[in-house]
Amino acid sequence: MTDASAAGPVAKPGVMDIAPYVGGKSSIAGVAEPIKLSSNENPLGPGDKARAAYEAAVRNIHLYPDGKAGKLRDAVADHHGLEAERLIFGNGSDEVFSLLNQAYLSPGDNIVCGQYAFLAYRISALACGAEVKLAPEPAYRVEIDALLAQVDERTKLVYVSNPSNPTGTWNTAEEIRRLHEALPAHIILVIDEAYAEYVGEPDYETALPLARDAANVVVTRTFSKIHGLGGLRIGFGYAPAVVADAIERIRLPFNVSLPGIEAAAAAINDEAHQRTSRELVDAWKPRLTQALRGFGLEVLPSAGNFILVLFPDPARTAAEANEALMKKGVIVRAVGGYGIHDGLRITIGTEDQNRAVIDALSEFAAG
């Protein structure tokens, strides 16, 4: 008889079928300091208050952090006018998604999200043995009726990123309310607002007020984008008390670091840094959009700090444009992993970085 253990450990069914997440590139061979516009980071970095808080925290890194993240919990609650006990903190908002899936999904259950939804929703759902049901986005935008058409008796969570990554499109407050009203009470609606601080569109509203009054809505935010703390991995969710209690029972202890707590608590009240970061995006997003459209490229409307550029001409593909940008030392995000093989996602950078993108794509389009 063959010893099955001789082949080594075998992951549970389904795990090896999950495609690993591949983040934006961060380096180019032979280029010492590339222009990195692949991960929607704040090109200004963190603000002075967050930097000072982080540096001060270094003196205490031999100590475990507060497992409840009390200082950050109070700062977030005060800033947004939320009930502190209903907040969930995680190693980035990615961990909040993973905890929600872990708490509510059993094998055979499913989540529903848009065709181009952030990949992190899917990975942890599949790891739970659940199914991922994708609603088509024919205009690169979440369609409420298409989402609802995917919901069935085994659906436990519906995910909407608003604004959406990687497309930059958004859903109106009316659409989000209509989606919630149509869902059964046992299904959790998760609204991922990672880019909410950048939004200026008049028909957009945060879903935090909806979550306050609803028994099945969770809103997530991150400190990785406008606050410039991506390397510290801090995210939070605002959830019904019963959901927050369930997550607290499975959350690993000390899942948020001491320097992260201190820096994020300082960052959330640094209004000057947030304002400067928004102004940079507000000034350059329309200019970059106009320039690239002038080269014959399609640029989707975006409410985030990035744009999705489509390359409709088969003679000048997204892959070729990506290569041309790399040769100029510019790193952007290919989004083939989302099924958008003719697109590149480009973070809004500093003036010099944005001009480098324009120059490189101008040369590419003319070439």
N, C-alpha and C positions, 0 to 999 in steps of 0.2 A: 504494500500500500504506500502511495506517495504521501509524504508528510506535507500538508498544505502550508504549514508554518515555514517551510524551507524557503518559500518564495519571498518571505519578508512581510512586513505589515501591509495591510490593504485598507485603504480609506473606505469609509462607508459609501454605499451606492450613491452615485450622482456627483460626488465631490470632484473626481477627476474629469468630469464633463464640463466643469465650470471654467470658462476662459478667464485667466488671471487679469486683474486690472493693470493697465499700462498707463502710467501717468505721462504728462508732457515731458519731452526731452529737456535736458538741462545743460548739455555740452555738445560741442562740435570738435571733432578731432582736428588738432592743429590751431584751434582758435582759443587764445588764452581767456578772453573776456567777451563771450558772445552776448548778443542782445536777446534776453530770454523773455519771450512773450507767449509762452505756451501753457501757463497754468493759472491765468487770471489773478496773479498776485498784484498787490499794490506796488507800483514801481517806486513810490516814495518811501516804502518800508514802513516800519512802525513809527508812531509819534514819539516825541521826546518824553512824555509822561510814561509811556509803556516801557521805553528803554531804561529810564531811571528806576522804575519799579523792578524790572527784571534784574538789573545790576545789583540792586539792594538785596534781592532775594537770594543771590548767590551765597551770601554769608550763611544761609540756613539750609542749604541743600542736603545736609546730613540728617535733616529731620523729615519725617513723613509729612505730607500735606494734610490739611484738614479734609477728612474723607467726605464731608458734606459740602466742601468748597464754600464755606459760609460767607467769606468776604466777597467773593464773586457773586454768590447767590443774592446777597443783599444789594450789590451794585446793579445787577441786571434787573432785579425786581423794582428798585427805585427808579432806574432810568426809563423803563418801559411801563411802569405802573402795574406790575403783575404781582400775583401772590407767590411769595418766595417758595412755599412748600410744594408748589406745582411745577417747579423747574427741574429739569433733568440735565445733568452735565456729562459731557463725554469727551473722549479723545478725538476731537473734531466732531462735526455733526454726523460723519460717517458712522461713528460708534452709536449714536442715538438711533439711527436707522437699524443698525444691527441688533440693538437691544430690543427695539420694538418688534422686529421680525422674530427674534428668539422667544419673546414672551407670548406672542399671539399666533405663531404659525406652527402647525403640525404637518407631518407628511400628508400630502394630498390636498392641503389648502392652497390658496393662491393669493398673489398680490396683483393689482392692476396698475399699470402706468402707461405713459405715452411711448410711442415707438422710439423716440429719441431721448428718453429719460436718462438721467444720470445713472451710470452703470452700478454705482454702489448699492442702489435699492435692490437690484437683481441678485448680486453676488451673495449677500447674506440670506436672502430668501431661498435661493437654491440650496445653500448650505443647510437650511432647515428642512430640506426635503420637499419644499413647496414648489408650486408652478408659478411662472411669471407670464402673465397675459398682457400683451402689448396692443394698445389701441393705435390705429393708424393716424399719422399726422401728415396729411397730404400737402398742407401748406407750411410744414415745419412748425406747427403750432398745436398745442393740446386742444382737442375738440371734445367738449363735454359729453355730447351724445355718444361719441365713439368710445369714451371711457365707460360710460354707463352700459353700453352694449356688451362690454366684456365682463361685467359683474355677474356672478352666479352664486349659488348657495354655498360654495366653498371659499368665496372671497373674504379675506379678513382685513386687508389694508389696501387703500388706494393712495398712490403717491402722485403728487403734482409739484414740480419745481416751478416757482413763480417769483422772478423770471426764470426761464428754463435754460439749463446748461445741457448741450452746447449751442443751442440755437439762438438764445437771447430773446426769444419771443415771450410774451406774457399773457396772462388771463385777467380779465376785468373782475372787479369785486362782485358784480352781478353774476358772472359766470361761476365764480367760486361758491357763492351762496346757492346757486341753482344746483350745482353738483352735490353740495352737502345735503340739501333738502331732499334730493332724490335717492340718497343712500340709506339703506336700512341702519337702524340704530346700533347694531352690533359691529358694523364695519368702521374701522378707524380711517379717517381722512387725514393724511399727512401732507402738510404744505411746507415745502422746503424753500425758505426765503433767504438763501445764502447771499443773494445780491440785492436785497431789499433796500439797503442804504443808498444804493446808486440810482434808484428809480425816480424819475421825474414825470412820468406819463400821468396825465390827469385822471385817467380811468382806472388807475391801479390803486389798490388799498391793501395794507397789510391785513393778514387774517388773524392777527392777535385778538382783536375784539370778538371775532367769531368764536375763537377757541375759548375765550373766557366764559361764554354762555352755553357752548355746546358740550355735550357729554362724550363726543367721539371725534374731536378735532385736536390734532397736535401740530404746532407750528415750530419749525426749527430755524435756528440762525447759527452763524459761524463768526469767529474772530479772524478767520484766515484771509478775508477779502479786504474790505475797506479799512479794517484795523491793522492789517499788515502783520499778522501773527501766525502765518501759515506753519512756520516751523515749530510752534509751540502746541499746535493741535488742540484747540479749544472750541467746542461747540455746545449748544444747549437746545433743549426743547421745552416748550410750554404746553403742558398736557393736563387733561382732567385729573383730579386727585387720585381716582382709582387706577388710572394708567401710570401715573408717577409712582404710586405705591408698588405696583407690579414690577416696574423697572428697578426700583430700589432693592428688590429682593434678589435680583439676578446680576445687578451691576457689580463688577469686580471692585474690591476696595482700592481706594487711592488711584482711581483711573484718570484723574486730572492732576498734573504736576504742580508743585509749589510755585516755581517761577511762572508757570502758565497762569495760575490763579491770580498772582500779584500783577502781572503785566496786563491781563485782560481786564481786571477790575479798574486799573488806571486808564486803559484805552477807551473803555465805554463812555467815559466822561470827558474825553479829549475832543471836544466839539470842534476846536480849531483845526486839528489834523483831519478830522472827517470832512470838514468843509473844504479844505484845500484839496483833498483827494477827490471829492466830487467835482470840484471846479475843473480839475485837470481832465477828467473824463468828459464832462459837459462841453469843454472847449474843443477837445480833439476827436471825440467820436464822430460828430457830424462832418468834420473836415476830412478825416480818414475815409469815411463812408463816401463822401462826394468824390474824392480823388479816385478811389478804386472803381466806383461806378463809371467814372470818366474813362477808365481803361477798358470798358466793356465787361466788367465783372459784375456779378450779382451780389449785393450785400443785403442781408436780411435786416429789418428793423430790430434793434436790440435795446432792452432796458437795463442791461448789465454793464460791466466795465470791459466788454469785449464785443467783437463782431464776428459773425459767421459769413465767410466769403465763399461764394459758389463759382465754379469755373465751367460755364455752359459750353464753351468751345472745345470740342474733342481734340482739336489740334494743340490746345494749350491746357493741359490737365492740372488738377490740384497737385498731383505728385510731382510734376515738372516744376510747378511754381514753388513748391516746398523745397525742392532741390536748389532752385535759383536763389531763394532766400537764404538757405544754409550756406551757399557759397559766398554770400555777402555777410555772413556772421549773424544772421537773424534766425532765431528758433521760434516757430509757431506750432500750433497743434493740429496734426492730421486727425481727422475724426472718422476714419474708416471703421474703427471699432464700434461706432454708433450706427454704422450702416450708411453714413454720408460720405461716399467715396469721392465725390467731386467737390469737397469742401475743405476749408482750412479755418480754424478758429484763431483769431488774433486778439490778444490782450491789448487794451489801450495803454501805451507806455508814456514815457516822457516825450517832450517835443523832439529831441534828437532821435529817440528810438522810433517814433512815428514817422519822422521824415526818412529814416533809413528804410522802413517798410515801403513807403510811397516810391522812393527812388528805385528800389529793387524790383517792385512789381511794375513800375513804369517801363523799366528796361525789359522785363520779361514779356509784358504785353506787346511791346514794339518788336520783339525779337523774332 
